Amino acid sequence: MIEVDLAVRGMTCASCVARVEKKLNKVPGVTAVVNLATERAHIELDDSAAELSNEELVGTVVKAGYDASVISRTGDAPDADMIQAAEAAAEASAQARVADLWRRFVVSAVLSVPVVGLSMVPALQFPGWQWVIGAVSLVVAFWCGWPFHRAAFRAARYGSSTMDTLVSLGVLASMGWSLWALTLGGAGRIGYTMHMTGVHGLGHAAEPHLYFETSAMIVTFLLIGRWLEARSRRSAGDALRSLLELGASEALLVRRAGSDDTVEQVVPVAQLRVGDVFRVRPGQTVATDGVIVAGSSSIDASLVTGESLPVDVGEGDEVTGATLNTHGSIEVRATRVGKDTTLAQMGRLLAEAQTGKAPVQRIADQISAVFVPVVILIALATFGVRMFTDNAEMALASAITVLVVACPCALGLATPTALLVGSGRLSRLGALIRGPEVLEGAHAVDTIMLDKTGTLTSGVMSVSEVEAAAGAGFGRIGTGADAADAESAASGADSGTAGTRAADAVLAFAAGLESHSEHPIAQAIVRSARERGITPAPVSDFANHAGMGVAGTAGGERVAAGRLTWLAANVPSDLAERAEDLAREGASVVVVTRGNTALGLIAVRDTVRPEAADTLAALRDRGLTPVLVTGDNAPAATTVAAELGIEDVRADVLPEQKLEVLKELQAAGKKVAMVGDGVNDAAALAGADLSIAMGSGTDVAKAAADITIVNSDIRAIPNSLRVSARTLQIIKENLAWAFAYNLIAIPLAVFGVIVPGIAAFAMASSSVIVVGNSLRLRNA
């Protein structure tokens, strides 16, 4: 499947969106979703439409009456200049539109003051006043209101209608009647006076009424409404723009000129390729994802992941593009470039979330598709009925009011603006949602399945206990000041010090062996020795016994470190019992032997995240029941569960069994969220009602997830559920308001309760209310 993103310019309402979608979806093999707030079209092409060119897709949008340009297409070579040009053009277009709307509004507001004032207050009406406001109203109606007429004409040219059609018809009808009354109907006589009221039929019916003030108010109120909408839409999209602006524009490429010489060259980031080495100086932004090959520093990733503290990094550590190098010069080998970088993936997820539609929006789309024709029919019916019950003037005024008050711009903005602000807020909290359909899943879940390793625990093994065997004779192990002398330890006055030195000797032997291994437990032992200032014992003849342990030679004797079952013949019963007790507590136990003598044991544990308890408390407060599902053994799982207060524990669960546990919970009527980070979680993530992947997890897990926690901080899980639920609530509030407004306003207009000017104010206000309500999500 090929995905194409287009920037669509010229859309003003939900009917515009419906028209573009309809045109695109009529093309065989094309599935399109168009978003008014982002002015984007996301298109998916199946195999039968794979040959469609970008020009053909743009042409389809143009045939619908709108301008378009390609932002991106999967399968194309990443062209940063083209993407930046498209983004710049879209931003410039948005800025120009905001400026143009403001300019037209200012002119309209200034000119409308005398029009409305003279129309409403007879005392201000000097001889010939109606001719003056007629001339001024022409400027307001046609120059200031040109955006509405242009959009309506463009839609009509392609056999369609939009909300602008209603506005344009209302303005033209009020101006047409007024010009007729002024020139032919008797309202142009010198000495003519007029009263304006908020309700039809209360003025002077003996003479024709002028509606110049109506057209002026319609245009003025709608212009300020459109201007506020345009500004708010740009403001709501700040999260995506800010995210995309984090990336560096240039990189300092390091090239080898000889065996020892290097040449540095400043190049655009778009020219970097996988395997290129670039330098990052203090205070500079890392150009792209990579691995440090030289130097050390601290990396500030707060703008990308939300992690508040800088992280120390050195050779072999991975760094993410768009993070800040706080001190120290480092050389980085690029591992991901262009659209494959972490920043690009985050931007793509955020853009997709903002472009899609929540299921709750479908009914709004269905109504918008037929709304304009229905409103026009209602207006014509109102005109016809009022012609018989009142007169032509009252009939026209009621029809104009129906046209103006019914513009459901609020309906078109109800979902997109809430999604824009909500997804932006989520990204600042360190969470990215795949699409708007996730919102309803987040609102419905009542059970949450949690993996242990890497989710509730740090995923980094650490040494928790080092114990020497009773009466073990160490001798000198040849590591200088760091060696343990068992005889001097045993004869020392302080038995505690002796025990500590004996334990250090156990750790020194184990670290000497494990320094040759890449196993996580081995790395934990070596790291613990380094942190305690213990130098590993020199070991030769290293051998790795898969699944059992490691062995080698130290001081002319065979030393080994591994499972109790492997070394049981050399382990006394009391030490074996202690090892079994630690294993039941969830620790991984490494026994250390020299020759036929057990020296001691080392317990290694995966530590519980400090924030796990608060996270689970927040989830329970939201009414979610936690279930711990892990492939680890029962002792390890129950230890973590007991520490965190989780009652439902499923241990020794194979990857395929995680999906079975999920289905079991779902069969019991539960709506289940699944949190995981590994390949073994991918199937369960895909089958969950809501799937959440930790950002430190595998690409497979993140690809299957509805929500990705970027910084791997599990506190973002309840936060993301809270904001998702709040976003869905705001969408429903917006839609309820938009529907209620039209259900109330249209009957009032039909029965002549309100005049066109009041209708224009009400319609503009409804859109501003919806946008303002959505912006509340900024602080959710």
Secondary structure as GFF3:
##gff-version 3
##sequence-region A 1 780
A	DSSP	beta_strand	2	9	.	.	.	ID=ss1
A	DSSP	alpha_helix	14	25	.	.	.	ID=ss2
A	DSSP	beta_strand	30	35	.	.	.	ID=ss3
A	DSSP	beta_strand	40	45	.	.	.	ID=ss4
A	DSSP	three_ten_helix	47	49	.	.	.	ID=ss5
A	DSSP	alpha_helix	54	63	.	.	.	ID=ss6
A	DSSP	beta_strand	67	73	.	.	.	ID=ss7
A	DSSP	alpha_helix	80	120	.	.	.	ID=ss8
A	DSSP	three_ten_helix	122	124	.	.	.	ID=ss9
A	DSSP	alpha_helix	129	138	.	.	.	ID=ss10
A	DSSP	pi_helix	139	144	.	.	.	ID=ss11
A	DSSP	alpha_helix	146	157	.	.	.	ID=ss12
A	DSSP	alpha_helix	163	183	.	.	.	ID=ss13
A	DSSP	alpha_helix	212	236	.	.	.	ID=ss14
A	DSSP	alpha_helix	238	244	.	.	.	ID=ss15
A	DSSP	beta_strand	250	256	.	.	.	ID=ss16
A	DSSP	beta_strand	262	268	.	.	.	ID=ss17
A	DSSP	three_ten_helix	269	271	.	.	.	ID=ss18
A	DSSP	beta_strand	277	280	.	.	.	ID=ss19
A	DSSP	beta_strand	289	294	.	.	.	ID=ss20
A	DSSP	beta_strand	297	300	.	.	.	ID=ss21
A	DSSP	alpha_helix	302	305	.	.	.	ID=ss22
A	DSSP	beta_strand	311	313	.	.	.	ID=ss23
A	DSSP	beta_strand	318	319	.	.	.	ID=ss24
A	DSSP	beta_strand	324	327	.	.	.	ID=ss25
A	DSSP	beta_strand	330	336	.	.	.	ID=ss26
A	DSSP	three_ten_helix	338	340	.	.	.	ID=ss27
A	DSSP	alpha_helix	342	355	.	.	.	ID=ss28
A	DSSP	three_ten_helix	359	361	.	.	.	ID=ss29
A	DSSP	alpha_helix	362	389	.	.	.	ID=ss30
A	DSSP	alpha_helix	392	405	.	.	.	ID=ss31
A	DSSP	alpha_helix	409	428	.	.	.	ID=ss32
A	DSSP	beta_strand	431	433	.	.	.	ID=ss33
A	DSSP	alpha_helix	437	444	.	.	.	ID=ss34
A	DSSP	beta_strand	447	450	.	.	.	ID=ss35
A	DSSP	pi_helix	452	456	.	.	.	ID=ss36
A	DSSP	beta_strand	457	468	.	.	.	ID=ss37
A	DSSP	three_ten_helix	480	482	.	.	.	ID=ss38
A	DSSP	alpha_helix	486	491	.	.	.	ID=ss39
A	DSSP	alpha_helix	495	514	.	.	.	ID=ss40
A	DSSP	alpha_helix	520	531	.	.	.	ID=ss41
A	DSSP	beta_strand	540	545	.	.	.	ID=ss42
A	DSSP	beta_strand	549	554	.	.	.	ID=ss43
A	DSSP	beta_strand	557	562	.	.	.	ID=ss44
A	DSSP	alpha_helix	564	567	.	.	.	ID=ss45
A	DSSP	three_ten_helix	568	570	.	.	.	ID=ss46
A	DSSP	alpha_helix	573	584	.	.	.	ID=ss47
A	DSSP	beta_strand	588	594	.	.	.	ID=ss48
A	DSSP	beta_strand	597	608	.	.	.	ID=ss49
A	DSSP	alpha_helix	612	621	.	.	.	ID=ss50
A	DSSP	beta_strand	625	629	.	.	.	ID=ss51
A	DSSP	alpha_helix	634	644	.	.	.	ID=ss52
A	DSSP	beta_strand	648	650	.	.	.	ID=ss53
A	DSSP	alpha_helix	655	667	.	.	.	ID=ss54
A	DSSP	beta_strand	672	676	.	.	.	ID=ss55
A	DSSP	three_ten_helix	679	681	.	.	.	ID=ss56
A	DSSP	alpha_helix	682	687	.	.	.	ID=ss57
A	DSSP	beta_strand	690	694	.	.	.	ID=ss58
A	DSSP	alpha_helix	699	703	.	.	.	ID=ss59
A	DSSP	beta_strand	707	709	.	.	.	ID=ss60
A	DSSP	alpha_helix	716	750	.	.	.	ID=ss61
A	DSSP	alpha_helix	756	775	.	.	.	ID=ss62
A	DSSP	three_ten_helix	776	779	.	.	.	ID=ss63
###
